[in-house]
């Protein structure tokens, strides 16, 4: 596939302005970004940057636990929308040309056919789904939440993605998935609002008869006891607006994430190979205890009346005495 980069590619004259550190709480795992630099002047035509000041304390503002630092890493846009759009157009054009070539080749009555100038990719569905998910991602949100992990911290069942998306939209924020993980959440909502959504989920579950499993003293228990001040803003009802915000890639049933190569894929039973099975049986006992073999042979050659155990081997001191006599007899013969 020949693709020309669009003229609207990212301009990165100062890459350090697009780097950040990340502060992650050791308790609730909330994260904050600390830009590496900040612009001195408000006028963008004067790109003069200075080192940023520390924006956060050494403890989490939600649960009070310590923070871990990581980075720096790229915290600006991770996709070029114009380039992704052109990639999607190129992929559709390739598939259309391949389909037209196959149709003309099948309708031709000649025995020799000219190879099609384009061939459909074996991973076409995967490429189509990936590009569509990438085009649906929020711009300016380099990181994402793992919904499974958030619900695990809150000790609550994971709700449908539509419910979480509706709760985010009800607060006036945006939400999307990430191309990197199926059960992911990208949003421009602050950490407080994300935990307010989890608080609403835990309360709804408690009202349904399932009490919270959190214990006093846990970091998340402290967070869920707070009043974030959002009131009735957080709504778990999937409205028509929230339903309409469902990703188009999901509504069109595209292959958005990698699937197993085949049904029941994974470790399987040993293959039923007759030759290998015969070899395995022939090798059984190959490394058996040589002492046991010698003792059995000794009984057969010397005295069949020796006391034996349940396995047919000389028992206890009798075998030891017999072996000693045999060694002495061999020494006298020498």
Secondary structure, 3 states (H helix, E strand, C coil): CCCCCCCCCCCCCCHHHHEEEEEEECCCCCEEEEECEEECCCCCCCCCEEECCCCCCCECCCCCCEEEEEEEEECCCCCCHHHHHHHHHHHHHHHHHHHHHHHHHHHCCCCCCCCCCCCCCCCHHHHHHHHHHHHHCCCCCCCCEEHHHHHHHCCCCCCCHHHHHHHHHHCCCCEEEECCEEEEEEECCCHHHHHHHHHHHHHHHHHCCCCCCCCCCCHHHHHHCCCCCCHHHCCCCCCHHHHHCCCHHHHCCCCCCCCCCCCCCCCCCCCCCHHHHHHHHHCCCCCCCHHHHHHHHHHHHCCCCCCECCCCCECHHHHHHHHHHHHHHHHHHC
